[in-house]
Amino acid sequence: MYLTTEKKKELFKKYGKSETDTGSTEAQIAIFTERINYLTQHLLANKKDYSTQRALLKLVGKRRKLLDYLKEKDIERYRSIIKSLKIRK
């Protein structure tokens, strides 16, 4: 699988509050970003995989909603996650 347990724990530790913090907005955005990057690379090799393309678009929408929520809630946390994950609007 593309995302091992160790990689998830590392992401949760870096962007969440601890290794087991799976619910924080930043941790969820980080996981979605990793998955989006993986699916993007997959689609570059498999251009006609339309189900994966649809899943990618849904993931981007979910991440966008979380980013919008974070922007409303705490603009500084939003700016830091955008900068650390190199996401641009």
KEVEX-360622 format. One record per atom (N, C-alpha, C, O, CB): x, y, z; atom name; residue number from 1; residue in one letter. Coordinates in Angstrom, 3 decimals, m for minus. Glycine has a CB too. Layout:
        u        v        w atome num residu
        X        Y        Z    CA NUM      A
...
This chain:
        u        v        w atome num residu
    0.840   m1.177    0.000     N   1      M
    0.000    0.000    0.000    CA   1      M
    0.888    1.244    0.000     C   1      M
    2.034    1.200    0.447     O   1      M
   m0.957   m0.004    1.218    CB   1      M
    0.368    2.304   m0.484     N   2      Y
    1.162    3.515   m0.639    CA   2      Y
    1.442    4.225    0.673     C   2      Y
    2.441    4.936    0.779     O   2      Y
    0.472    4.452   m1.568    CB   2      Y
    0.591    4.052    1.674     N   3      L
    0.736    4.771    2.940    CA   3      L
    0.807    3.757    4.080     C   3      L
   m0.211    3.199    4.489     O   3      L
   m0.446    5.772    3.157    CB   3      L
    2.006    3.527    4.585     N   4      T
    2.186    2.551    5.652    CA   4      T
    1.786    3.149    6.994     C   4      T
    1.584    4.357    7.118     O   4      T
    3.639    2.062    5.698    CB   4      T
    1.676    2.293    7.980     N   5      T
    1.313    2.729    9.323    CA   5      T
    2.358    3.677    9.882     C   5      T
    2.020    4.651   10.555     O   5      T
    1.143    1.528   10.250    CB   5      T
    3.622    3.399    9.609     N   6      E
    4.690    4.264   10.105    CA   6      E
    4.602    5.649    9.481     C   6      E
    4.803    6.659   10.157     O   6      E
    6.059    3.643    9.818    CB   6      E
    4.296    5.691    8.178     N   7      K
    4.165    6.970    7.480    CA   7      K
    2.988    7.771    8.040     C   7      K
    3.082    8.987    8.205     O   7      K
    3.985    6.742    5.965    CB   7      K
    1.883    7.086    8.329     N   8      K
    0.724    7.763    8.919    CA   8      K
    1.064    8.332   10.290     C   8      K
    0.724    9.474   10.599     O   8      K
   m0.465    6.798    9.030    CB   8      K
    1.739    7.527   11.112     N   9      K
    2.122    8.002   12.444    CA   9      K
    3.041    9.211   12.343     C   9      K
    2.934   10.153   13.128     O   9      K
    2.808    6.882   13.240    CB   9      K
    3.936    9.176   11.380     N  10      E
    4.847   10.305   11.170    CA  10      E
    4.068   11.562   10.781     C  10      E
    4.348   12.651   11.282     O  10      E
    5.889    9.965   10.081    CB  10      E
    3.085   11.406    9.883     N  11      L
    2.268   12.551    9.485    CA  11      L
    1.446   13.077   10.652     C  11      L
    1.339   14.288   10.843     O  11      L
    1.347   12.170    8.330    CB  11      L
    0.861   12.162   11.440     N  12      F
    0.060   12.591   12.588    CA  12      F
    0.926   13.299   13.621     C  12      F
    0.496   14.270   14.243     O  12      F
   m0.647   11.391   13.227    CB  12      F
    2.156   12.803   13.800     N  13      K
    3.060   13.427   14.765    CA  13      K
    3.480   14.821   14.295     C  13      K
    3.587   15.752   15.093     O  13      K
    4.302   12.543   14.985    CB  13      K
    3.716   14.950   12.979     N  14      K
    4.179   16.225   12.439    CA  14      K
    3.064   17.271   12.382     C  14      K
    3.280   18.433   12.728     O  14      K
    4.758   16.016   11.051    CB  14      K
    1.876   16.857   11.948     N  15      Y
    0.805   17.827   11.735    CA  15      Y
   m0.269   17.799   12.818     C  15      Y
   m0.978   18.787   13.007     O  15      Y
    0.168   17.585   10.404    CB  15      Y
   m0.397   16.693   13.524     N  16      G
   m1.368   16.600   14.599    CA  16      G
   m0.729   16.936   15.927     C  16      G
    0.350   17.525   15.992     O  16      G
   m1.984   15.214   14.648    CB  16      G
   m1.425   16.545   16.991     N  17      K
   m0.904   16.810   18.322    CA  17      K
   m0.024   15.673   18.819     C  17      K
    0.880   15.895   19.626     O  17      K
   m2.042   17.043   19.290    CB  17      K
   m0.283   14.441   18.338     N  18      S
    0.508   13.279   18.725    CA  18      S
    0.437   12.237   17.612     C  18      S
   m0.174   12.476   16.571     O  18      S
    0.008   12.687   20.075    CB  18      S
    1.062   11.082   17.833     N  19      E
    1.044   10.026   16.818    CA  19      E
   m0.334    9.416   16.647     C  19      E
   m0.655    8.879   15.587     O  19      E
    2.036    8.942   17.175    CB  19      E
   m1.155    9.500   17.699     N  20      T
   m2.485    8.900   17.637    CA  20      T
   m3.577    9.924   17.354     C  20      T
   m4.758    9.579   17.372     O  20      T
   m2.787    8.186   18.930    CB  20      T
   m3.214   11.156   17.099     N  21      D
   m4.188   12.222   16.849    CA  21      D
   m4.634   12.166   15.385     C  21      D
   m4.046   12.818   14.522     O  21      D
   m3.584   13.623   17.190    CB  21      D
   m5.670   11.386   15.124     N  22      T
   m6.147   11.236   13.748    CA  22      T
   m7.280   12.188   13.425     C  22      T
   m7.668   12.299   12.263     O  22      T
   m6.597    9.818   13.505    CB  22      T
   m7.819   12.875   14.410     N  23      G
   m9.004   13.678   14.189    CA  23      G
   m8.772   15.151   13.955     C  23      G
   m9.689   15.856   13.532     O  23      G
   m9.882   13.530   15.317    CB  23      G
   m7.571   15.639   14.216     N  24      S
   m7.353   17.075   14.040    CA  24      S
   m7.424   17.440   12.563     C  24      S
   m7.103   16.633   11.690     O  24      S
   m5.992   17.498   14.634    CB  24      S
   m7.833   18.625   12.311     N  25      T
   m8.021   19.088   10.937    CA  25      T
   m6.714   19.040   10.157     C  25      T
   m6.694   18.623    8.999     O  25      T
   m8.584   20.509   10.926    CB  25      T
   m5.626   19.464   10.788     N  26      E
   m4.337   19.467   10.107    CA  26      E
   m3.893   18.060    9.722     C  26      E
   m3.355   17.853    8.635     O  26      E
   m3.286   20.116   10.986    CB  26      E
   m4.119   17.092   10.612     N  27      A
   m3.730   15.715   10.324    CA  27      A
   m4.538   15.150    9.164     C  27      A
   m3.995   14.456    8.305     O  27      A
   m3.909   14.839   11.563    CB  27      A
   m5.836   15.445    9.138     N  28      Q
   m6.683   14.968    8.049    CA  28      Q
   m6.273   15.595    6.723     C  28      Q
   m6.248   14.917    5.696     O  28      Q
   m8.153   15.272    8.342    CB  28      Q
   m5.954   16.880    6.740     N  29      I
   m5.515   17.565    5.519    CA  29      I
   m4.207   16.960    5.027     C  29      I
   m4.018   16.793    3.822     O  29      I
   m5.347   19.086    5.769    CB  29      I
   m3.306   16.631    5.942     N  30      A
   m2.022   16.029    5.556    CA  30      A
   m2.230   14.658    4.914     C  30      A
   m1.591   14.338    3.911     O  30      A
   m1.097   15.900    6.783    CB  30      A
   m3.119   13.851    5.486     N  31      I
   m3.407   12.527    4.919    CA  31      I
   m4.046   12.668    3.542     C  31      I
   m3.672   11.962    2.605     O  31      I
   m4.334   11.719    5.858    CB  31      I
   m5.010   13.580    3.419     N  32      F
   m5.643   13.804    2.112    CA  32      F
   m4.616   14.259    1.078     C  32      F
   m4.678   13.842   m0.078     O  32      F
   m6.770   14.849    2.231    CB  32      F
   m3.681   15.103    1.480     N  33      T
   m2.673   15.599    0.559    CA  33      T
   m1.773   14.464    0.075     C  33      T
   m1.451   14.391   m1.111     O  33      T
   m1.837   16.694    1.225    CB  33      T
   m1.369   13.583    0.982     N  34      E
   m0.555   12.427    0.590    CA  34      E
   m1.312   11.559   m0.410     C  34      E
   m0.749   11.106   m1.407     O  34      E
   m0.159   11.593    1.830    CB  34      E
   m2.581   11.337   m0.134     N  35      R
   m3.381   10.500   m1.019    CA  35      R
   m3.589   11.157   m2.377     C  35      R
   m3.546   10.485   m3.407     O  35      R
   m4.724   10.195   m0.381    CB  35      R
   m3.813   12.458   m2.381     N  36      I
   m3.982   13.206   m3.632    CA  36      I
   m2.712   13.127   m4.468     C  36      I
   m2.781   12.924   m5.680     O  36      I
   m4.343   14.681   m3.345    CB  36      I
   m1.566   13.282   m3.839     N  37      N
   m0.299   13.184   m4.569    CA  37      N
   m0.102   11.798   m5.170     C  37      N
    0.360   11.667   m6.304     O  37      N
    0.870   13.517   m3.647    CB  37      N
   m0.456   10.756   m4.405     N  38      Y
   m0.327    9.387   m4.903    CA  38      Y
   m1.255    9.159   m6.100     C  38      Y
   m0.835    8.603   m7.115     O  38      Y
   m0.642    8.373   m3.782    CB  38      Y
   m2.507    9.586   m5.982     N  39      L
   m3.459    9.379   m7.070    CA  39      L
   m3.089   10.192   m8.304     C  39      L
   m3.337    9.756   m9.429     O  39      L
   m4.862    9.742   m6.614    CB  39      L
   m2.508   11.353   m8.108     N  40      T
   m2.075   12.170   m9.241    CA  40      T
   m0.985   11.447  m10.026     C  40      T
   m1.014   11.419  m11.256     O  40      T
   m1.568   13.546   m8.760    CB  40      T
   m0.028   10.865   m9.315     N  41      Q
    1.024   10.102   m9.984    CA  41      Q
    0.449    8.881  m10.702     C  41      Q
    0.896    8.531  m11.794     O  41      Q
    2.089    9.665   m8.973    CB  41      Q
   m0.531    8.243  m10.093     N  42      H
   m1.178    7.089  m10.718    CA  42      H
   m1.882    7.487  m12.013     C  42      H
   m1.825    6.767  m13.009     O  42      H
   m2.182    6.451   m9.749    CB  42      H
   m2.540    8.633  m11.986     N  43      L
   m3.274    9.072  m13.172    CA  43      L
   m2.356    9.528  m14.299     C  43      L
   m2.750    9.496  m15.465     O  43      L
   m4.216   10.192  m12.805    CB  43      L
   m1.153    9.947  m13.975     N  44      L
   m0.207   10.289  m15.031    CA  44      L
    0.171    9.056  m15.845     C  44      L
    0.416    9.149  m17.047     O  44      L
    1.046   10.934  m14.435    CB  44      L
    0.216    7.910  m15.187     N  45      A
    0.557    6.666  m15.874    CA  45      A
   m0.660    5.980  m16.484     C  45      A
   m0.536    5.263  m17.477     O  45      A
    1.242    5.721  m14.915    CB  45      A
   m1.837    6.195  m15.894     N  46      N
   m3.068    5.525  m16.332    CA  46      N
   m4.118    6.580  m16.673     C  46      N
   m5.007    6.857  m15.868     O  46      N
   m3.600    4.552  m15.230    CB  46      N
   m4.019    7.148  m17.828     N  47      K
   m4.851    8.290  m18.197    CA  47      K
   m6.344    7.966  m18.309     C  47      K
   m7.179    8.854  m18.135     O  47      K
   m4.372    8.847  m19.496    CB  47      K
   m6.686    6.718  m18.595     N  48      K
   m8.094    6.377  m18.794    CA  48      K
   m8.743    5.746  m17.570     C  48      K
   m9.809    5.140  m17.683     O  48      K
   m8.225    5.445  m19.959    CB  48      K
   m8.134    5.874  m16.427     N  49      D
   m8.687    5.339  m15.182    CA  49      D
   m9.651    6.378  m14.598     C  49      D
   m9.280    7.182  m13.744     O  49      D
   m7.545    4.985  m14.156    CB  49      D
  m10.887    6.338  m15.078     N  50      Y
  m11.842    7.380  m14.744    CA  50      Y
  m12.393    7.257  m13.325     C  50      Y
  m12.773    8.264  m12.728     O  50      Y
  m12.972    7.355  m15.723    CB  50      Y
  m12.444    6.058  m12.782     N  51      S
  m12.918    5.917  m11.411    CA  51      S
  m11.921    6.527  m10.429     C  51      S
  m12.320    7.127   m9.431     O  51      S
  m13.158    4.438  m11.076    CB  51      S
  m10.638    6.377  m10.705     N  52      T
   m9.625    7.002   m9.864    CA  52      T
   m9.658    8.517  m10.028     C  52      T
   m9.424    9.258   m9.073     O  52      T
   m8.230    6.456  m10.204    CB  52      T
   m9.946    8.968  m11.230     N  53      Q
  m10.043   10.404  m11.475    CA  53      Q
  m11.191   11.004  m10.662     C  53      Q
  m11.059   12.087  m10.092     O  53      Q
  m10.242   10.685  m12.980    CB  53      Q
  m12.317   10.290  m10.616     N  54      R
  m13.464   10.759   m9.842    CA  54      R
  m13.126   10.776   m8.348     C  54      R
  m13.468   11.725   m7.642     O  54      R
  m14.699    9.866  m10.106    CB  54      R
  m12.457    9.728   m7.875     N  55      A
  m12.053    9.668   m6.469    CA  55      A
  m11.102   10.805   m6.118     C  55      A
  m11.176   11.375   m5.030     O  55      A
  m11.395    8.323   m6.161    CB  55      A
  m10.210   11.128   m7.048     N  56      L
   m9.275   12.229   m6.825    CA  56      L
  m10.026   13.554   m6.690     C  56      L
   m9.723   14.353   m5.804     O  56      L
   m8.253   12.310   m7.976    CB  56      L
  m10.987   13.781   m7.551     N  57      L
  m11.757   15.020   m7.478    CA  57      L
  m12.551   15.112   m6.174     C  57      L
  m12.672   16.191   m5.596     O  57      L
  m12.703   15.121   m8.674    CB  57      L
  m13.088   13.991   m5.715     N  58      K
  m13.807   13.987   m4.439    CA  58      K
  m12.867   14.293   m3.279     C  58      K
  m13.232   15.020   m2.355     O  58      K
  m14.493   12.636   m4.216    CB  58      K
  m11.657   13.739   m3.326     N  59      L
  m10.673   14.004   m2.269    CA  59      L
  m10.259   15.468   m2.241     C  59      L
  m10.110   16.061   m1.173     O  59      L
   m9.440   13.125   m2.459    CB  59      L
  m10.077   16.040   m3.416     N  60      V
   m9.705   17.456   m3.489    CA  60      V
  m10.823   18.306   m2.894     C  60      V
  m10.552   19.285   m2.198     O  60      V
   m9.417   17.883   m4.958    CB  60      V
  m12.065   17.944   m3.157     N  61      G
  m13.198   18.669   m2.583    CA  61      G
  m13.255   18.548   m1.077     C  61      G
  m13.524   19.530   m0.385     O  61      G
  m14.488   18.170   m3.174    CB  61      G
  m13.002   17.349   m0.558     N  62      K
  m12.993   17.153    0.896    CA  62      K
  m11.898   17.983    1.552     C  62      K
  m12.113   18.625    2.580     O  62      K
  m12.802   15.670    1.238    CB  62      K
  m10.702   17.955    0.927     N  63      R
   m9.594   18.736    1.478    CA  63      R
   m9.907   20.224    1.442     C  63      R
   m9.591   20.954    2.381     O  63      R
   m8.301   18.452    0.706    CB  63      R
  m10.527   20.672    0.357     N  64      R
  m10.893   22.078    0.231    CA  64      R
  m11.868   22.492    1.332     C  64      R
  m11.741   23.575    1.902     O  64      R
  m11.505   22.348   m1.146    CB  64      R
  m12.850   21.624    1.632     N  65      K
  m13.808   21.927    2.705    CA  65      K
  m13.109   22.032    4.055     C  65      K
  m13.407   22.926    4.847     O  65      K
  m14.904   20.852    2.766    CB  65      K
  m12.172   21.108    4.316     N  66      L
  m11.426   21.175    5.575    CA  66      L
  m10.566   22.434    5.653     C  66      L
  m10.464   23.060    6.708     O  66      L
  m10.546   19.935    5.733    CB  66      L
   m9.953   22.800    4.535     N  67      L
   m9.147   24.022    4.518    CA  67      L
  m10.015   25.256    4.730     C  67      L
   m9.608   26.183    5.431     O  67      L
   m8.384   24.141    3.195    CB  67      L
  m11.197   25.280    4.137     N  68      D
  m12.108   26.408    4.343    CA  68      D
  m12.545   26.499    5.800     C  68      D
  m12.628   27.592    6.362     O  68      D
  m13.336   26.278    3.434    CB  68      D
  m12.825   25.350    6.411     N  69      Y
  m13.200   25.313    7.822    CA  69      Y
  m12.071   25.866    8.684     C  69      Y
  m12.297   26.686    9.573     O  69      Y
  m13.550   23.878    8.253    CB  69      Y
  m10.861   25.407    8.411     N  70      L
   m9.707   25.848    9.191    CA  70      L
   m9.459   27.342    9.000     C  70      L
   m9.067   28.036    9.939     O  70      L
   m8.457   25.050    8.796    CB  70      L
   m9.687   27.832    7.789     N  71      K
   m9.499   29.253    7.503    CA  71      K
  m10.465   30.100    8.315     C  71      K
  m10.094   31.160    8.819     O  71      K
   m9.683   29.529    6.008    CB  71      K
  m11.715   29.633    8.445     N  72      E
  m12.703   30.356    9.251    CA  72      E
  m12.378   30.275   10.734     C  72      E
  m12.537   31.250   11.469     O  72      E
  m14.104   29.803    8.998    CB  72      E
  m11.922   29.108   11.166     N  73      K
  m11.702   28.858   12.588    CA  73      K
  m10.447   29.550   13.116     C  73      K
  m10.492   30.237   14.137     O  73      K
  m11.605   27.369   12.838    CB  73      K
   m9.328   29.365   12.415     N  74      D
   m8.050   29.909   12.884    CA  74      D
   m7.145   30.155   11.676     C  74      D
   m6.581   29.215   11.116     O  74      D
   m7.362   28.937   13.906    CB  74      D
   m7.011   31.414   11.279     N  75      I
   m6.286   31.771   10.057    CA  75      I
   m4.803   31.446   10.161     C  75      I
   m4.182   31.124    9.149     O  75      I
   m6.467   33.251    9.751    CB  75      I
   m4.215   31.520   11.351     N  76      E
   m2.792   31.228   11.500    CA  76      E
   m2.496   29.746   11.278     C  76      E
   m1.511   29.400   10.626     O  76      E
   m2.311   31.654   12.884    CB  76      E
   m3.347   28.871   11.819     N  77      R
   m3.180   27.435   11.581    CA  77      R
   m3.353   27.123   10.104     C  77      R
   m2.653   26.268    9.562     O  77      R
   m4.185   26.621   12.420    CB  77      R
   m4.278   27.809    9.454     N  78      Y
   m4.508   27.635    8.012    CA  78      Y
   m3.261   28.016    7.221     C  78      Y
   m2.827   27.279    6.336     O  78      Y
   m5.713   28.486    7.544    CB  78      Y
   m2.694   29.164    7.547     N  79      R
   m1.498   29.627    6.832    CA  79      R
   m0.312   28.694    7.058     C  79      R
    0.468   28.443    6.140     O  79      R
   m1.133   31.046    7.274    CB  79      R
   m0.177   28.181    8.279     N  80      S
    0.951   27.291    8.552    CA  80      S
    0.811   25.955    7.821     C  80      S
    1.804   25.419    7.330     O  80      S
    1.077   27.049   10.054    CB  80      S
   m0.397   25.412    7.741     N  81      I
   m0.576   24.129    7.049    CA  81      I
   m0.409   24.303    5.547     C  81      I
    0.131   23.418    4.883     O  81      I
   m1.961   23.530    7.361    CB  81      I
   m0.860   25.419    5.004     N  82      I
   m0.678   25.698    3.583    CA  82      I
    0.819   25.804    3.250     C  82      I
    1.287   25.286    2.236     O  82      I
   m1.418   27.004    3.188    CB  82      I
    1.542   26.481    4.124     N  83      K
    2.968   26.666    3.890    CA  83      K
    3.750   25.363    4.039     C  83      K
    4.637   25.074    3.236     O  83      K
    3.516   27.706    4.844    CB  83      K
    3.422   24.575    5.066     N  84      S
    4.187   23.353    5.303    CA  84      S
    3.890   22.261    4.277     C  84      S
    4.781   21.485    3.933     O  84      S
    3.901   22.833    6.690    CB  84      S
    2.652   22.188    3.783     N  85      L
    2.308   21.173    2.782    CA  85      L
    2.491   21.670    1.348     C  85      L
    2.322   20.913    0.393     O  85      L
    0.877   20.721    2.980    CB  85      L
    2.838   22.947    1.212     N  86      K
    3.024   23.568   m0.110    CA  86      K
    1.780   23.435   m0.974     C  86      K
    1.845   23.060   m2.145     O  86      K
    4.218   22.940   m0.829    CB  86      K
    0.636   23.758   m0.355     N  87      I
   m0.641   23.778   m1.074    CA  87      I
   m0.922   25.225   m1.428     C  87      I
   m0.754   26.115   m0.596     O  87      I
   m1.816   23.152   m0.218    CB  87      I
   m1.336   25.456   m2.621     N  88      R
   m1.726   26.818   m2.985    CA  88      R
   m3.183   26.802   m3.387     C  88      R
   m3.708   25.789   m3.849     O  88      R
   m0.837   27.381   m4.135    CB  88      R
   m3.824   27.932   m3.207     N  89      K
   m5.245   28.019   m3.515    CA  89      K
   m5.445   28.309   m4.982     C  89      K
   m6.582   28.419   m5.440     O  89      K
   m5.922   29.090   m2.668    CB  89      K
